[in-house]
Amino acid sequence: MFNKLKRNIQKLYSAFLKTYSSTRFLIIIFGICLILISISVFFDINQNEGLITIRTIFASIIGFLIEISSSKVICNDRTTIIRNYIVGSVSLLIVFILILDIIYYVSPINPSLMLLRNTLFSCVGFLISCSKYCESDH
């Protein structure tokens, strides 16, 4: 099982390296923003100007990553495969954060939490759309 996971991670990393440098930078920036937003859900720093900027950047990049659902889908395209894995992983992380929100009760009007909930709706829609057109990632 771990060998298969390791092999899939290596394939994903290899595909990542073959994408355009602008896409690579966006993915890295997106990851950093996601970490900061996830942390901000549990701390009262939501009015911080820097965090507002981070949330805006996050929303822009997630929009870029899921825009492919409205255009032609090429199921075995490297960029599409990377987007599917990123959006799927982000969805799982957001579900985990929402579970923690239920356990620790974070204010439902927390801006970061609202952003993550809305992002989850978009991610699930994207994954449904991709699943409709692609039967397999292989």
NORWO-V194826 format. One record per residue. RES is the residue in one letter. SS is DSSP state (h for helix, s for strand, l for the rest). PHI is phi as a letter, one per 30 degrees, with the letter a starting at -180 (NA if undefined). Layout:
# NORWO-V194826
RES,SS,PHI ; RES,SS,PHI
This chain:
# NORWO-V194826
M,l,NA ; F,h,d ; N,h,d ; K,h,d ; L,h,d ; K,h,d ; R,h,d ; N,h,d ; I,h,d ; Q,h,d ; K,h,d ; L,h,d ; Y,h,d ; S,h,d ; A,h,d ; F,h,e ; L,h,d ; K,l,c ; T,l,d ; Y,l,d ; S,h,d ; S,h,d ; T,h,d ; R,h,d ; F,h,d ; L,h,d ; I,h,d ; I,h,d ; I,h,d ; F,h,e ; G,h,d ; I,h,d ; C,h,d ; L,h,d ; I,h,d ; L,h,d ; I,h,d ; S,h,d ; I,h,d ; S,h,d ; V,l,e ; F,l,c ; F,l,b ; D,l,d ; I,l,b ; N,l,d ; Q,l,c ; N,l,d ; E,h,e ; G,h,d ; L,h,d ; I,h,d ; T,h,d ; I,h,e ; R,h,d ; T,h,d ; I,h,d ; F,h,e ; A,h,d ; S,h,d ; I,h,d ; I,h,d ; G,h,d ; F,h,d ; L,h,d ; I,h,c ; E,h,d ; I,h,d ; S,h,d ; S,h,c ; S,l,c ; K,l,d ; V,l,c ; I,l,c ; C,l,d ; N,l,c ; D,l,d ; R,h,e ; T,h,d ; T,h,d ; I,h,d ; I,h,d ; R,h,d ; N,h,d ; Y,h,d ; I,h,d ; V,h,d ; G,h,d ; S,h,d ; V,h,d ; S,h,e ; L,h,d ; L,h,d ; I,h,d ; V,h,e ; F,h,d ; I,h,d ; L,h,d ; I,h,d ; L,h,d ; D,h,d ; I,h,d ; I,h,d ; Y,h,c ; Y,l,h ; V,l,c ; S,l,e ; P,l,d ; I,l,c ; N,l,d ; P,h,e ; S,h,d ; L,h,d ; M,h,d ; L,h,d ; L,h,d ; R,h,d ; N,h,d ; T,h,d ; L,h,d ; F,h,e ; S,h,d ; C,h,d ; V,h,d ; G,h,d ; F,h,d ; L,h,d ; I,h,d ; S,h,d ; C,h,d ; S,h,d ; K,h,d ; Y,h,c ; C,l,b ; E,l,d ; S,l,a ; D,l,d ; H,l,d
